[in-house]
């Protein structure tokens, strides 16, 4: 029971008979603990040795950059896209996204030909070319100096990075020459303890990842023990007590196992027995699937993509699951990938001497409908147009203008023009009819 002036920390209800909400309630003693962040060595071991962990890291990065992009609103946008292809922009962006997912952050250092030094602020108008892009993970980068002016919009952000390549001499670089890609979101206090970087994607999935791998490991152990041989030896206790009896029994058992594995036939004494006991495996696959479902839920990656299998059950195609996944990837493209890509496009426009703000970066669709889905969509649109035409909401010329230039390979530009019928109260021009005759 609580006394006046005290507050309960484990809920508002209490039952002393059932030990519910009291000091004897074991479930009420569960408390959150500070997480032990995985070191970069542990993250690298997971990525290089665990295929599921690698898929959690690679799949989002590959999906975000898989379909490519287009630049609209400027003349010769293809030349800017070609210039970005020359420096392998998407390849470096995908690598930076991958290391940001794994380590909690990554930095792209651009070697820009603008006449300035790496530690000096960039002057975009002086850019003549982008010579190279370099990608570093967060453990190779130190936030050397921050902006200290409270009136500056960049206050408390990093001004100078100290980069320590694995092979090479460390150097300083100004943040205006870099593209920083952060890891998973992290509260500010924990972020400060993490040296200003985000969280690895594997950190929140680690418990589910280890449980799922343990489930596979123990399932394999159960398969090895699916059939257990039980060898009955008469007077076994007395034999073991006699001198050399233990060695004799061991040799007898080894001989029986060897004979059964080689010839699949076992000859034993009439008083001995040999029986195979089978271990039931029912429910094991359901348990392993539940572990995989938990990993999919925590990581946000659909089971069909994470494990490469089709969804089971009647009328279950996993289409809605994939649609949610593509929607999530599209959101990440606009919040994470777009700012980085926009920075590279802006630098290339300055280098080409054609900088303008009137351009649009548009990502290609992540999912392309099949021919069957496209035909069903066109049929639905055609039925809609038919209904609008029947109720006279649209006339044929208006419907024709919405069809576009080509429909299913039919060149509409070669079709004759539609002539509107004259209204009932509109006089008919007989002279025009006579000229036509």
C-alpha positions in Angstrom: 0.0 0.0 0.0 1.1 3.5 -0.7 1.1 6.2 1.9 0.0 9.8 1.6 2.5 12.0 -0.2 4.2 9.2 -2.1 3.8 8.4 -5.8 3.8 5.0 -7.5 6.3 4.5 -10.3 5.0 1.1 -11.5 1.4 1.9 -12.4 -1.8 3.0 -10.7 -3.2 -0.4 -9.8 -2.3 -2.8 -7.0 -3.5 -6.2 -5.8 -1.8 -7.7 -2.7 -3.5 -11.1 -3.2 -2.2 -11.5 -6.7 1.1 -9.6 -6.1 0.0 -7.3 -8.9 1.6 -3.8 -8.7 3.3 -4.6 -5.4 7.0 -5.2 -4.6 6.4 -8.9 -5.2 5.3 -8.3 -8.8 8.3 -9.4 -10.9 6.9 -7.8 -14.1 6.7 -4.4 -12.4 10.5 -4.4 -11.8 11.3 -4.1 -15.5 13.2 -0.9 -16.2 14.9 0.5 -19.3 18.7 0.5 -19.2 21.1 2.6 -21.2 22.1 0.7 -24.4 25.6 -0.5 -25.0 26.5 1.0 -28.4 28.1 -1.4 -30.8 31.8 -0.5 -31.6 32.9 -0.1 -35.1 34.8 -3.4 -34.9 31.6 -5.2 -33.9 29.7 -3.5 -36.7 32.3 -4.5 -39.2 32.3 -8.2 -38.0 28.5 -8.3 -38.3 28.5 -6.7 -41.8 31.3 -9.0 -43.1 30.2 -12.2 -41.4 26.4 -12.1 -41.1 24.4 -12.1 -44.4 21.3 -10.9 -42.8 23.1 -8.0 -41.2 24.6 -7.1 -44.5 21.2 -7.2 -46.2 19.8 -4.8 -43.6 22.6 -2.3 -44.5 22.8 -2.8 -48.3 19.1 -3.1 -49.3 18.0 0.5 -48.3 21.0 2.1 -49.9 20.7 0.1 -53.1 17.0 0.7 -53.4 17.4 4.5 -53.0 19.9 4.7 -55.9 18.7 1.8 -58.1 16.2 3.6 -60.4 18.3 6.8 -61.0 17.0 10.3 -61.5 16.3 13.0 -64.1 17.0 16.8 -64.1 14.1 18.8 -65.4 13.7 22.5 -66.0 17.1 23.3 -67.6 18.3 23.0 -71.2 20.7 20.1 -71.9 20.0 18.5 -68.5 21.5 15.3 -70.0 24.9 16.9 -70.0 24.7 17.6 -66.3 23.6 14.0 -65.8 26.5 12.8 -67.9 29.0 14.9 -65.9 27.7 13.3 -62.7 28.0 9.9 -64.3 31.7 10.6 -65.1 32.5 11.1 -61.4 30.3 8.0 -60.4 28.0 10.2 -58.4 25.3 7.5 -57.7 28.0 5.0 -56.8 29.6 7.2 -54.2 26.2 8.3 -52.9 25.2 4.6 -52.5 28.5 3.9 -50.7 27.9 6.8 -48.3 24.4 5.7 -47.6 25.7 2.2 -46.9 28.3 3.4 -44.4 25.8 5.8 -42.8 23.5 2.8 -42.3 26.3 0.7 -40.9 28.4 3.1 -38.8 25.8 5.9 -38.1 27.2 8.5 -40.4 29.4 9.1 -43.5 31.1 12.1 -45.1 31.6 12.7 -48.9 34.6 15.0 -49.5 34.5 16.7 -53.0 37.7 17.7 -54.6 36.6 20.9 -56.4 38.7 22.9 -58.8 38.0 26.4 -57.5 41.5 27.6 -56.7 41.0 27.3 -53.0 42.4 25.0 -50.3 40.5 22.2 -48.7 40.2 23.9 -45.3 39.0 27.2 -46.9 35.3 27.9 -47.5 34.1 27.1 -50.9 33.2 29.9 -53.4 30.7 28.2 -55.7 31.1 30.8 -58.5 34.8 29.8 -58.9 34.1 26.1 -59.5 35.5 24.9 -62.7 35.0 21.2 -62.3 34.4 18.4 -59.8 37.6 16.3 -59.9 36.8 13.5 -57.5 34.5 12.3 -54.7 35.8 10.5 -51.6 33.7 8.6 -49.1 34.6 8.2 -45.4 32.8 6.6 -42.6 32.2 8.4 -39.3 35.1 6.7 -37.5 37.5 8.2 -40.1 36.1 11.7 -39.5 36.4 14.0 -36.4 34.4 17.2 -35.9 37.4 19.5 -35.5 35.7 22.9 -35.1 32.2 24.2 -34.8 30.5 27.5 -35.7 30.4 29.5 -32.5 28.4 32.6 -33.5 24.9 32.3 -32.0 23.4 34.6 -34.7 24.7 32.3 -37.5 22.1 29.8 -38.8 24.9 27.2 -38.8 25.5 27.7 -35.0 26.8 24.6 -33.3 27.3 22.8 -36.6 30.7 21.5 -37.7 32.8 24.0 -39.6 36.0 22.0 -40.1 36.3 18.3 -40.3 39.5 16.3 -39.6 39.7 13.4 -42.0 42.0 10.4 -41.2 42.2 8.1 -44.3 43.1 4.5 -43.6 45.9 4.9 -46.2 47.2 8.4 -46.3 48.0 11.5 -44.4 45.2 13.1 -42.3 44.0 16.5 -43.5 41.4 19.3 -42.7 38.5 20.1 -44.9 35.8 22.8 -44.7 32.2 21.7 -44.4 31.2 23.6 -47.5 33.2 21.1 -49.5 31.6 18.1 -47.9 28.3 16.3 -48.0 27.4 14.8 -44.6 24.9 11.8 -44.5 23.7 11.1 -41.0 22.7 7.7 -39.5 19.5 6.8 -37.7 17.8 9.5 -35.6 19.1 9.8 -32.1 18.1 12.2 -29.2 20.4 15.2 -28.8 21.9 14.1 -25.5 22.7 10.7 -26.8 23.9 12.2 -30.0 26.4 14.4 -28.1 27.7 11.3 -26.4 28.1 9.7 -29.8 30.3 12.6 -31.0 27.5 14.3 -32.9 26.7 11.3 -35.2 23.5 9.2 -35.6 22.9 5.6 -34.8 23.7 2.5 -36.8 20.8 0.6 -38.3 22.1 -2.6 -36.7 21.9 -1.1 -33.2 18.1 -1.4 -32.8 18.0 -4.6 -34.7 20.8 -6.3 -32.8 18.6 -8.3 -30.3 16.3 -9.5 -33.0 19.2 -10.3 -35.3 21.0 -12.4 -32.7 17.7 -14.2 -31.7 17.0 -15.1 -35.3 20.5 -16.4 -36.0 20.3 -18.4 -32.7 17.0 -19.8 -33.9 18.5 -21.0 -37.1 21.5 -22.4 -35.3 19.4 -24.4 -32.8 17.1 -25.6 -35.6 20.2 -27.0 -37.3 21.2 -28.7 -34.1 17.7 -30.2 -33.8 18.1 -31.6 -37.3 21.3 -33.3 -36.3 19.5 -34.8 -33.3 16.3 -35.7 -35.3 17.2 -39.4 -34.9 18.9 -40.6 -31.8 20.1 -44.1 -31.4 19.5 -45.9 -28.1 21.8 -48.9 -27.6 20.8 -51.3 -24.9 23.7 -53.4 -23.5 23.0 -56.1 -21.0 24.6 -55.7 -17.5 26.0 -52.3 -18.5 26.5 -51.1 -14.9 28.5 -54.2 -14.1 30.6 -53.9 -17.2 31.4 -50.2 -16.4 32.6 -51.2 -12.9 35.0 -53.8 -14.1 38.6 -52.9 -15.1 38.7 -51.6 -18.7 34.9 -51.8 -18.9 34.4 -48.2 -19.8 36.8 -48.5 -22.8 35.1 -51.7 -23.9 31.6 -50.1 -23.9 32.9 -47.1 -25.8 34.4 -49.3 -28.5 31.2 -51.3 -28.7 29.1 -48.2 -29.2 31.6 -46.7 -31.8 31.6 -50.0 -33.7 27.8 -50.1 -33.8 27.6 -46.4 -35.1 30.3 -47.1 -37.7 28.6 -50.2 -39.0 25.3 -48.5 -39.3 26.8 -45.4 -41.1 28.8 -47.5 -43.6 26.6 -50.5 -44.4 23.3 -49.2 -43.0 23.1 -52.6 -41.3 23.7 -53.4 -37.7 24.4 -56.8 -36.2 24.1 -57.0 -32.4 23.9 -59.7 -29.8 20.6 -61.4 -29.2 20.4 -59.9 -25.7 21.3 -56.3 -26.9 18.8 -53.8 -28.3 19.2 -50.9 -30.7 16.4 -48.4 -31.3 16.1 -45.1 -33.1 14.2 -42.4 -31.3 12.8 -39.6 -33.5 12.6 -36.0 -32.2 9.4 -34.2 -33.3 10.2 -30.9 -35.2 6.6 -29.6 -35.3 6.4 -25.9 -34.5 10.1 -25.2 -35.1 9.5 -23.6 -38.5 6.8 -21.4 -37.0 9.2 -20.2 -34.3 11.9 -19.4 -36.8 9.4 -17.5 -38.9 8.3 -15.5 -35.9 11.9 -14.5 -35.3 12.2 -13.4 -38.9 8.9 -11.4 -38.6 10.3 -9.6 -35.5 13.5 -8.7 -37.4 11.4 -7.5 -40.4 9.2 -5.4 -38.1 12.1 -3.7 -36.3 14.2 -3.1 -39.5 11.2 -1.9 -41.6 12.2 -4.2 -44.5 9.4 -6.5 -45.8 9.9 -10.2 -45.3 9.6 -10.9 -49.0 12.7 -8.7 -49.6 14.7 -9.5 -46.5 14.4 -13.3 -46.9 13.7 -13.5 -50.6 10.4 -15.4 -50.4 6.8 -15.0 -51.4 4.1 -14.3 -48.8 2.0 -17.3 -47.9 -1.7 -17.6 -47.3 -4.8 -17.3 -49.5 -4.9 -14.1 -51.7 -1.6 -13.0 -50.1 0.7 -11.4 -52.7 2.6 -9.0 -50.5 1.7 -6.2 -52.8 0.6 -3.8 -50.1 3.8 -4.6 -48.1 5.9 -3.7 -51.1 3.9 -0.5 -51.7 4.6 0.6 -48.1 8.3 -0.3 -48.6 8.5 1.8 -51.8 6.7 4.7 -50.0 9.3 4.5 -47.2 12.2 4.5 -49.7 10.6 7.4 -51.6 10.5 9.4 -48.3 14.1 8.6 -47.6 15.1 9.7 -51.1 13.6 13.1 -50.5 14.9 13.6 -47.0 18.3 12.0 -47.2 19.4 11.5 -50.8 17.9 14.6 -52.4 19.9 17.2 -50.4 23.1 15.4 -51.2 22.3 15.0 -54.9 21.1 18.6 -55.1 24.5 19.8 -53.8 26.3 17.8 -56.6 23.9 19.1 -59.3 24.4 22.7 -58.1 28.2 22.3 -58.2 28.0 20.9 -61.7 25.9 23.8 -62.9 28.4 26.3 -61.5 31.2 24.4 -63.2 29.3 24.5 -66.5 28.7 28.3 -66.1 24.9 27.8 -66.3 23.8 28.0 -62.7 20.1 28.5 -62.2 17.7 27.7 -59.4 14.9 26.7 -61.8 15.6 23.0 -62.0 13.9 20.0 -60.5 15.5 16.6 -59.6 13.0 13.9 -60.2 13.7 10.3 -59.1 12.6 7.5 -61.4 9.8 5.3 -60.2 10.9 2.5 -58.0 8.2 0.1 -59.2 7.2 -0.3 -62.9 3.7 -1.8 -63.6 3.6 -5.0 -65.6 1.9 -5.1 -69.0 -1.2 -6.7 -67.4 -1.4 -4.0 -64.8 -0.9 -1.3 -67.4 -3.7 -2.8 -69.6 -6.0 -3.0 -66.6 -5.3 0.7 -65.8 -6.0 1.7 -69.4 -9.2 -0.3 -69.5 -10.4 1.4 -66.3 -9.6 4.8 -67.8 -11.4 3.9 -71.0 -14.5 2.9 -69.1 -14.4 6.1 -67.1 -14.2 8.1 -70.4 -17.1 6.1 -71.7 -19.2 7.0 -68.7 -18.3 10.7 -68.9 -19.2 10.6 -72.6 -22.6 8.9 -72.0 -23.7 11.4 -69.4 -22.4 14.2 -71.6 -19.9 15.4 -69.0 -17.2 15.4 -71.7 -17.5 15.5 -75.4 -15.2 13.2 -77.7 -12.8 16.1 -78.5 -12.1 16.7 -74.8 -11.6 13.0 -74.2 -9.3 12.8 -77.2 -7.1 15.6 -75.8 -6.5 13.7 -72.6 -5.2 10.5 -74.3 -1.8 11.9 -75.3 0.1 11.4 -78.5 0.3 7.6 -78.4 -2.0 5.0 -77.0 -0.9 1.4 -77.1 1.2 2.0 -80.2 -1.6 3.9 -82.1 -0.3 7.2 -83.6 -3.2 9.6 -82.8 -1.6 12.3 -84.9 -2.6 10.4 -88.1 -6.2 10.1 -86.9 -8.8 12.4 -88.6 -9.9 15.4 -86.5 -13.2 15.1 -84.7 -15.9 17.6 -85.9 -18.4 18.8 -83.3 -22.0 18.4 -84.3 -23.9 21.7 -84.6 -26.4 22.4 -81.8 -30.1 22.1 -82.5 -30.7 25.9 -82.4 -27.5 26.8 -84.4 -28.2 27.6 -88.1 -26.5 25.4 -90.6 -24.2 27.1 -93.2 -25.7 25.8 -96.5 -23.1 27.6 -98.6 -20.2 25.7 -96.9 -22.1 22.4 -97.5 -22.5 23.4 -101.2 -18.8 24.2 -101.5 -18.0 20.8 -99.9 -20.2 19.1 -102.5 
